[in-house]
Amino acid sequence: MRIPVLLLAASLATASAKPHNVVFFIADDLGWKDLGCYGSSFYETPNLDRLAASGVRFTNAYAACPVCSPTRASILTGKYPQRTGITDYIGAAQPAKWNRPTKLRPAPYSEELALKETTVAETLKANGYATFFGGKWHLGGEKFWPEHQGFDVNMGGIDRGGPYGGDKYFSPYGNPRLPDGPKGEHLPDRLASEAAKFIADHQGEPFLVYLSFYSVHTPLMARPDLEKKYTAKRRTLKPVEPAWGQEGERKVRLVQDHAVYAGMVEAMDAAVGKVLDQLDALGLADNTLVIFTSDNGGLSTSEGHPTSNLPLRGGKGWPYEGGIRGPLLLRWPGVTQAGAVSDAVVTSPDFYPTLLEASNIPAPPNLRSDGLSLVPVLRGGAEADAFAARPVFWHYPHYGNQGGAPGGAVREGDWKFIEWYEGGPLELYNLKDDPSEAHNLADENPEQRDTLAKLLSAWREEVGAQMPTAR
């Protein structure tokens, strides 16, 4: 059932009679097409499919950046990455140390989420919420870890972008904020167990559980039983040609058949299921807002090329839809309609104002959010129309690891414009007619192209976007 907005199943006054619990899941590098409910042809995700069936599935949800750290900062602050200064994944080379033979020198970026920022966790905590963080942080060194940014508990959130200590996805973890479990314990299950325990310990008060999976980021490692399962499943697939395409100078995967990656997706899905089951077991599901999303598109052009984002173009690190569009599932019992689908255009800064309005918490006086609350979309009515027409922006003045170059983009309505800062052709696509971004209409529609180019330029100036420079 596809509807432009979701009808209210009960009055918001009734639904907001007491503070809502919040469970926010964010996956790492999970693509738009990587869940069964989004049409995956290979991966199995029964728990996330169950969440979609009981809530809302968004088809036009975007990460604020095609790589991780900027999007994560954007969710926590409600701001575009350019306002926080975190515009690249933390750990990338700064301009002074740049030695790659590129046309431009990338822009500088901030290497931590500044403590002056008021995170959504800090705001909820100030209003009586118990707050939990589990998993990947990647927003600065120890002085900037979750416990200094509004979270009462930090299980596993450090400076690393992946599970690179110890046995990586298996205990011992070598993580100073996650005590080792029994040898061989699996990281996503452990994080889910910690989240479930926190829920049980704080079931008598409102809580925020922010479960930020390391999955499905590299290193590509799966439980042996799941790797075996999907290796066998892959043998049953009919050969598909072509299995590989080309994006710039990189080959891009066109088929979902990577057994290890499939096992990683299923294990993450099982971890989500463990937390959802805990809410059910404790009778908390009806008073808990649950959100699941990803920090950028699926990895398809580098580092093992583990997934395909088709019909979307490109993947992580690129401004094409495969690099920035991701899954978004939202369940708010008493408000959302089960099994509904929304085409509203959503972006990372929207989550902060959404959580505040859903919890009846006023925004901090110093908060300057670039997002819009999704509550009008869930409620229905004229206010929801803003989500169809408003522009959303991207600015990535860096060279990532996946083949992309510095560039910016804007989507307004059905139109999307891409500008490459090295020069080269401007790109314009009608996403309604051409979601695969196969037909560049920039020369055929110069008026639309120029309108969006001016819009993107004005936005960059407003947010203080830093640009790459000539070498």
MODAPE-V106545 format. One record per backbone hydrogen bond with DSSP energy under -0.5 kcal/mol. CO is the residue of the C=O (numbers start at 1). NH is the residue of the N-H. If there is no record, write none. Layout:
CO|NH ; CO|NH
This chain:
1|3 ; 1|341 ; 11|15 ; 12|16 ; 14|17 ; 21|289 ; 22|209 ; 23|25 ; 23|291 ; 24|211 ; 25|293 ; 26|213 ; 27|29 ; 27|295 ; 29|299 ; 31|34 ; 35|38 ; 35|40 ; 36|39 ; 43|45 ; 45|49 ; 46|50 ; 47|51 ; 48|52 ; 49|53 ; 50|54 ; 51|55 ; 52|55 ; 52|339 ; 55|339 ; 55|340 ; 56|58 ; 56|330 ; 57|342 ; 58|328 ; 60|346 ; 61|326 ; 62|348 ; 66|317 ; 67|71 ; 68|71 ; 68|72 ; 69|73 ; 70|74 ; 71|75 ; 72|76 ; 73|77 ; 74|78 ; 74|79 ; 76|120 ; 78|370 ; 78|371 ; 80|83 ; 80|84 ; 81|85 ; 81|86 ; 85|87 ; 85|110 ; 89|92 ; 94|97 ; 95|98 ; 100|102 ; 103|471 ; 104|106 ; 105|469 ; 112|114 ; 114|117 ; 117|119 ; 119|123 ; 120|124 ; 121|125 ; 122|126 ; 123|127 ; 124|127 ; 124|129 ; 125|128 ; 130|208 ; 131|152 ; 131|153 ; 132|210 ; 133|155 ; 134|212 ; 139|113 ; 141|144 ; 142|145 ; 145|148 ; 146|149 ; 146|151 ; 150|152 ; 153|133 ; 154|156 ; 155|135 ; 156|158 ; 158|138 ; 162|164 ; 165|168 ; 167|169 ; 167|170 ; 169|187 ; 170|167 ; 171|184 ; 172|167 ; 174|176 ; 175|178 ; 177|156 ; 178|175 ; 182|185 ; 185|171 ; 186|190 ; 187|191 ; 188|192 ; 189|193 ; 190|194 ; 191|195 ; 192|196 ; 193|197 ; 194|198 ; 195|199 ; 196|200 ; 197|201 ; 198|202 ; 200|203 ; 202|205 ; 206|130 ; 207|22 ; 208|132 ; 208|210 ; 209|24 ; 209|211 ; 210|134 ; 210|212 ; 211|26 ; 211|213 ; 212|136 ; 214|217 ; 215|28 ; 219|221 ; 223|227 ; 224|228 ; 225|229 ; 226|230 ; 227|231 ; 228|232 ; 229|233 ; 230|234 ; 231|235 ; 232|236 ; 233|236 ; 234|237 ; 243|254 ; 243|255 ; 245|252 ; 247|250 ; 250|247 ; 252|245 ; 255|257 ; 257|259 ; 258|262 ; 259|263 ; 260|264 ; 261|265 ; 262|266 ; 263|267 ; 264|268 ; 265|269 ; 266|270 ; 267|271 ; 268|272 ; 269|273 ; 270|274 ; 271|275 ; 272|276 ; 273|277 ; 274|278 ; 275|279 ; 276|280 ; 277|281 ; 278|282 ; 279|284 ; 279|285 ; 280|283 ; 284|287 ; 285|288 ; 287|21 ; 288|290 ; 288|333 ; 289|23 ; 290|331 ; 291|25 ; 292|329 ; 293|27 ; 298|300 ; 298|316 ; 299|307 ; 300|253 ; 302|305 ; 309|312 ; 313|322 ; 315|318 ; 320|323 ; 320|324 ; 321|324 ; 321|325 ; 323|297 ; 324|63 ; 325|32 ; 326|61 ; 327|294 ; 328|58 ; 329|292 ; 330|56 ; 331|290 ; 332|335 ; 332|336 ; 334|10 ; 335|9 ; 336|338 ; 337|340 ; 340|57 ; 341|3 ; 342|59 ; 344|60 ; 344|346 ; 346|62 ; 347|350 ; 348|351 ; 349|353 ; 350|354 ; 351|355 ; 352|356 ; 353|357 ; 354|358 ; 355|359 ; 356|361 ; 357|360 ; 364|367 ; 366|368 ; 367|369 ; 373|376 ; 374|377 ; 374|378 ; 375|379 ; 376|380 ; 377|6 ; 379|8 ; 381|384 ; 382|385 ; 383|386 ; 384|387 ; 385|388 ; 385|389 ; 386|390 ; 387|345 ; 390|413 ; 392|411 ; 394|409 ; 396|398 ; 396|407 ; 397|107 ; 398|400 ; 404|400 ; 406|421 ; 406|422 ; 407|396 ; 408|419 ; 409|394 ; 410|417 ; 411|392 ; 412|415 ; 414|431 ; 415|412 ; 416|429 ; 417|410 ; 418|427 ; 419|408 ; 419|421 ; 420|423 ; 427|418 ; 428|441 ; 429|416 ; 429|431 ; 430|434 ; 434|437 ; 438|440 ; 439|441 ; 441|445 ; 445|449 ; 446|450 ; 447|451 ; 448|452 ; 449|453 ; 450|454 ; 451|455 ; 452|456 ; 453|457 ; 454|458 ; 455|459 ; 456|460 ; 457|461 ; 458|462 ; 459|463 ; 460|464 ; 460|465 ; 461|464 ; 469|105
